[in-house]
Amino acid sequence: MGFTIDNGKSNLDYTVEVAGVYGYVCTFHAPNMAGGFVAQAASSVIESNLASNFTAGVDYNNHVLFINMNNYQPSAATLTLIDITGKEVSQLLRRELGIGEQSFRFDVSDRTAGIYFVKLEQNNHIITRRVLLN
C-alpha cells in the first residue's frame, strides 16, 4: 500500500507491505510531529474488484448449499468445498462466468455435519466463506 501525506509544506511518501497499525515520528520536520495509520490487507481491495456480495449458505431442510455473487467481469472461476482440516472434498464448479448476478445450488446431503469452507478462485485471487452443514 502506498500513500502520500501532504500538509501543505512537505510530502511524505511511504510504502507498507504488511497490514497492521503503524506509527511515525518525524523529528526532521518538527520536534513533535507524530501520527499513525492503519493499513488493511490488499485482499479487501481485490475482493471489491472481483465478485461482490459473495455469499454461501445452507438450506438445512433440503441439504442444499447455495452460492450467490455478483460478477463484475467475465472470468474463469472455480468453487471448491473444503473441510475443517483443509482437505478439498469437492470441486463444485469450474467454468467461465459472465457479468451479473450468479446463483448456484449444490446437493450436500452426502457430506458429514461440520464446518466447511467454500473457496472462490477467480483471476488468481481467492475469496473464502465458512458454512456449517448439519
N, C-alpha and C positions, 0 to 999 in steps of 0.2 A: 504494500500500500504506500503510495507516495502522497505527500501533501505539501502545501506551501502556507506559511503563516505570514501575513502581510500586516504590519502595524502602522503602515504609512511612512515609516522611516527606513526599515530594512526588511528583508525577506529571510525566512528560514526554510530551506528545503531539506526534507528528511524522508528516508525510505524505511519502512518497517516490514520485516519478513515474517514475523510471527504474531498472531493475535495475542492481545493482552492489554494490561493497563500500564501506561508509561508516564513518567515524569521527566521534566527537563529543568535545568538551571543554566542560565547564560550570564556569566559574570562579565563577559566581554562587552555586552551592550548596556547592561545596568547591573548594579550590585545585587539587587533583589529580584531580578527578572526570573520568574519560575512559573511553571504551569504543568498541565498534564492533559492526556487524551487517552481514549480507548480505541484500540484497533480491533475490528471484527474480522473473523475468518473470511477469506475470499469466497468460500462456498456459498455464503448468503447472497453475494452479488451474482455469482454464476447461476445459482438456482433461479433467481428472478429473470434471467435471460433465457432460461430453458422452459421447462414445463412449470407452470404456476398452478397453484391450488392442487398439488399432487396429494391426494388423499387415498388412504387404504382403510377399509373397514370390513366387518364381518356381519352377515345376516345369520345369526345363530340358529334360527328356526330351520333354515334351509341349507346350512353348512356351505354358504357361498361367500367367497372373498370378492369384494368389489373394489375396483380401482377407478378413480376419476381424476382427470387432469385437463389442463388447457395447454395445448402445444402452440408455441409462437412461431415455429419454423419447421418445415418438413425435415425429418431426420430419422435415421435408423435408431430404434430403441429396443432395449432388452429389459424385460421384467423377470426377476428371479425371486423365488421364495427360499428363505434361509432360516434354518432352525437356530435355537438358542446357543448351540455350540459353534455356529459359524459355518456349518455344512450347507451347501446348496442342495436343497431337496427337490426342487422342481423349477424348470425354466417355463415360466408362464406364457411368455410372449417374446418373439424375436422377429421384428419386421419394420418396414418403413412406415412412419406415421405422418399424416398430413397436418395441416394447420387447423386449429379449432379444438373444440371440446372432444375429449376421448373418454369413453366409459367401457370398462371390461368387467366380466364376471367369470369366476373360476370356481369349480366344484372342489371343495377341500374336505369332503366327508371322509376321505381315506387318511387324513392326517391325524396324528395323535394330538390331544389337547396340550396347549402350552403357548409360550411366547415365540413368535416368528417375526422375521423382518422381510419386508418387500423392498427389493433394491431396483431402482430405475437407473439404467445406464444409457446415457444419451450424449452424443458429441464428446466422448471421452470424459464425461463428468458423471458423478454418482449422487443420487438422492435416495435416502433410505427412510422408510416408515415402519413403525412397530405395530404388530397386530396380535391379538390374543384369540386363539382358537379354542373352542370348548368341545 
